[in-house]
Amino acid sequence: MSRVRVLGTVAGLATLGAVGFGCARKAPTGAPAADFTLKDLAGTEVRLAQFSGKPVLLSFWAVD
């Protein structure tokens, strides 16, 4: 699985978790995203800051 896809999945889950806990706030347009660190499927820590200046695609999905 590509690193970008893993990061997108992890970032999506983190965002959903933040919304679930009431932590999500609307950021001003053009503002940098808050940095966070999560583990990918291989257990390697990945930080959003590692992708600074690069496009990051967040993929939101659900499974019933």
Residue pairs with C-beta under 8 A, 6 or more apart in sequence:
1 41
3 40
3 46
4 56
4 57
5 59
6 40
6 41
6 46
7 40
7 46
7 48
7 51
7 56
8 56
8 57
8 58
8 59
9 59
10 38
10 39
10 40
10 46
11 36
11 38
11 48
11 56
11 58
12 58
12 59
12 60
12 61
13 38
14 36
14 38
15 24
15 58
15 60
16 60
18 24
27 33
27 34
33 48
33 56
34 48
35 47
35 48
35 49
36 47
36 48
37 45
37 46
37 47
37 48
38 45
38 46
39 45
39 46
40 46
48 56
